[in-house]
């Protein structure tokens, strides 16, 4: 085999922030894409191997029982980045969900509409080997090893679908509002409330089921070696019972461990709270939530205002 020329850089594969395949798809305006599995580099697979191997003992100690059952059901290969078609072969028969590869940022309404249709927008890139500790944007490890095992649980899956219903309600309310200033103001507040609830439950939720120890079910925790332990064990972390009126007014930041977490009693409770979130939205109770993070982008607003509501 001939040696690689000195001036030729090794293939970057499908590495987060360094994936020509993704860049080209974005330039073409493609959101939903295929997973070009042959483009993954050895570094991509090595990053998956390292992350997976060190997370296993953390999952055994700190992950919710539903997650542990789910990750076993998916039969993920600890040695290589997963093929989404293989993941879906195990996932879809359980709850109807499937991982749907995307090229990057998915505007808010489209994201929630995917959930409503039991599709999970899935990042296909893999973080770099020198960024294993933390990555602010999602990658395939976060999405497949963090999120998708929970999608095997019926109650959790139904909760995600309910988020999609809630987004549909927000879009209808916004499109029915004739005053453009009020339309944007109310919609911005509604999106913030939904995003905050999603953040503190689906992404960073803790659960204390009756008779069981405190465990994590949020994907942001389940894909983070350090924060998973911190969220459950650290005396510095604040933990409070799941409370809708607090969550919708609580801002958050993404660049450090969360200072506080909300503890659910069950997935049925989380579902009921999303149902209440939609009820409050219809009553106008989400039109004036506290300012702060997350910021709502023009793309997010537009996705609701121009949503096809059938």
C-alpha positions, 0 to 999 in steps of 0.5 A: 500500500502506498504511503499517503502524500505528506500534503494530503490531509486524512479524511475528516469523516463525519466529524462535528463542525468538519463534515463536508457532506453536511456542509454541502447538504446545508448549501442545497437547503436539505434538512432531512438526509441519508446517513452516508455510513461509509464516510465515518472515519476511524477517529469517528468510530474511536470517539464512539468506542471511548464514549460508550465504554466509559458511559456503561458503568455510569449508566448502570449506576445512575440511569433510570431503569427504563433507559437501561432496558431500552439500551439493551433492546437497541443492541447498540454496537459499542465498537462502532458508530451505529447505522440508523437503519439498524437502530430503527429495526429494533426501535420501531416495533416497540413504540413506532418511533424511528431515528430520522437523520438531519443535516443540522438545526431543525426549526422548533415547529418542525422538530416538534412535528417530527416528534408528533409523527414519531420521528426523532431528528437525529444528528449523524456527525460524531464529536472530535476525539479532543472534545469528548468531555463536552460539546454544546451542539448534539452529535450522534452519541448524544442522540442515539446513546442519550435520547433513543433508548428512552424512545423504547418506553411507551409512556416516554414515547407518548410524552414526546408525541404530546409535545408535538400536539402542544406545538400544533396548538401553539401554531394554531393560536399564533396563526389565529392572532391578527395583531402582528405585534401580539402574535410574535410576543405571545408565540415567543413566550409560548415557544420559550415555555415549551423549550424550558419544559423540554430542557428540564424534563427530556434533556435534564430530567431526574426521576424518583419512582416509588421505592427506587433511588434517584435516577436520571432519564434526561438525555443530556445527562445520559450522554454526559459522563461528568454531569450524570454523576453530578446531577444525582450525587453532588451536594451542590446540585439543587433538586426540586419536585417537578413543578410546571409554573416554576419550569416555564419561568426558569431560564437555562444555559448550555455551557456548564452543568445545570445548577438545578434539576427537577425530579419527576415521579413517573413518566405518567406525571411528565405526560400529565404535565405536558397535557397541562402545559397545552391547557395553560397555553390555550388559556393564555397562561403561557403568554407572559413567561419570564424573560431570559434563555432560551432565545427564540430565533427568527427561524423558530418563529417562522416555523410556527407562523408558516406551519402547514396545519392541514 
